[in-house]
Amino acid sequence: MAQTAHPPRLTAEAEAFLAENHLCTFTTLRPDGSPHTAPVRFTWDAATGIARVMTTVHRQKSRNILAAPGARVSVCQMVGWRWLTLEGTATVSTDRARVAEGIRRYTKRYWAPPPQPPGLAVVEIRVDRVLGN
């Protein structure tokens, strides 16, 4: 995955919000173009501009991304009237080092490791757009 020259800059308030322990939504597009939205937990790496979602290669979200390399996706965290949506292109990886990095970051944010069923993968979202209030 190519690295963006300049990851999006978020305010300190937005960074703090993304560090809070909340459930989020993750939206991908099915091959027919219709949206698929699922509840997820994710991590945000401000230094690289990458959001990560742990999943398996068998889940619909992974299948949608694999069916359309370079697909655009969004992950949204909302609590009351506060919300942030991170948009960008996504890849699915089963590479051991990338999955391990996803697990490390997930465990740090959510205080416990993610489930690790067969086919564990990490979705890496190269964020290029941030929306929110």
Buried (B, 14 or more C-beta within 10 A) or exposed (E): BEEBEEBBEBEEEBEEBBEEEBEBBBBBBBEEEEEBEBEBBBBBBBEBBBBBBBBBBEBEBBBBBBEBEEBBBBBBBBEEEBBBBBBBBBBBBEEEEBBEBBBEBBBEBBEEEBEEEEEBBBBBBBBBEBEBE
